[in-house]
Amino acid sequence: MAHRLYTLVFPMDEQNDRVLLGMKKRGFGRDKLNGFGGKVEANETITKGAERELTEESGLVTKSIKQCGLLLFYFEKDPVAMEVHVFLVDRYEGAAVETDEMRPQWFGIRDMPFERMWADDSHWWPYVLRGQKFVGQFWFKADQVTFTQHTLRAVDSL
Ligand SMILES: CN1CCN(c2cc(NC3CC3)nc(N)n2)CC1
């Protein structure tokens, strides 16, 4: 199956155990809270694409980034899967600003608003909290709201 590459970036304020989420204002995932991200372009690495999207969508400039997970999403009737590379940014410069894409908001990492996020998030976020790298697959229905099957496992390296 063909995969399209995407990034998903969570800025962490480790001192206060908080994570920056954005309320998506348009496009795919509109009206959901999520990390920052987008498509990876042909002329950039996945990590550089993650850093670019974070700055474009939140104004934050990455100083330290690490990949923490890999998520594969399949949708009924759609031949192309989404391959989402998940990153944590534990050092950054600047203050979060609202952009055309995202309205930023800080949340406690153990107080996540899962009811306003994608349905898969509550399943893999515990791995982030445990510092465990993860690989997950989710098979979504055409409504892109619910998934019917999923696999999720901790991995030593991505
Ligand atoms: C560029 N974006 C980044 C975020 N992303 C997704 C997807 C997702 N679930 C899939 C059913 C849609 N879950 C989260 N948390 N993020 C899609 C691509």
Ligand as a Chemical Component Dictionary entry (heavy atoms), coordinates in Angstrom:
data_LIG
# 
_chem_comp.id                   LIG 
_chem_comp.type                 NON-POLYMER 
_chem_comp.pdbx_formal_charge   0 
_chem_comp.three_letter_code    LIG 
# 
loop_
_chem_comp_atom.comp_id 
_chem_comp_atom.atom_id 
_chem_comp_atom.alt_atom_id 
_chem_comp_atom.type_symbol 
_chem_comp_atom.charge 
_chem_comp_atom.model_Cartn_x 
_chem_comp_atom.model_Cartn_y 
_chem_comp_atom.model_Cartn_z 
_chem_comp_atom.pdbx_ordinal 
LIG C1  C1  C 0 -0.468 16.433 9.388  1  
LIG N1  N1  N 0 -1.381 15.713 10.241 2  
LIG C2  C2  C 0 -0.780 15.532 11.554 3  
LIG C3  C3  C 0 -1.705 14.881 12.464 4  
LIG N2  N2  N 0 -2.394 13.716 11.925 5  
LIG C4  C4  C 0 -3.055 12.929 12.847 6  
LIG C5  C5  C 0 -3.905 11.900 12.451 7  
LIG C6  C6  C 0 -4.496 11.162 13.455 8  
LIG N3  N3  N 0 -5.358 10.140 13.165 9  
LIG C7  C7  C 0 -5.727 9.802  11.823 10 
LIG C8  C8  C 0 -7.137 9.353  11.629 11 
LIG C9  C9  C 0 -6.609 10.683 11.059 12 
LIG N4  N4  N 0 -4.223 11.396 14.766 13 
LIG C10 C10 C 0 -3.426 12.436 15.073 14 
LIG N5  N5  N 0 -3.208 12.719 16.382 15 
LIG N6  N6  N 0 -2.833 13.192 14.144 16 
LIG C11 C11 C 0 -2.769 13.712 10.519 17 
LIG C12 C12 C 0 -1.770 14.434 9.661  18 
# 
loop_
_chem_comp_bond.comp_id 
_chem_comp_bond.atom_id_1 
_chem_comp_bond.atom_id_2 
_chem_comp_bond.value_order 
_chem_comp_bond.pdbx_ordinal 
LIG C1  N1  SING 1  
LIG N1  C2  SING 2  
LIG N1  C12 SING 3  
LIG C2  C3  SING 4  
LIG C3  N2  SING 5  
LIG N2  C4  SING 6  
LIG N2  C11 SING 7  
LIG C4  C5  SING 8  
LIG C4  N6  DOUB 9  
LIG C5  C6  DOUB 10 
LIG C6  N3  SING 11 
LIG C6  N4  SING 12 
LIG N3  C7  SING 13 
LIG C7  C8  SING 14 
LIG C7  C9  SING 15 
LIG C8  C9  SING 16 
LIG N4  C10 DOUB 17 
LIG C10 N5  SING 18 
LIG C10 N6  SING 19 
LIG C11 C12 SING 20 
# 
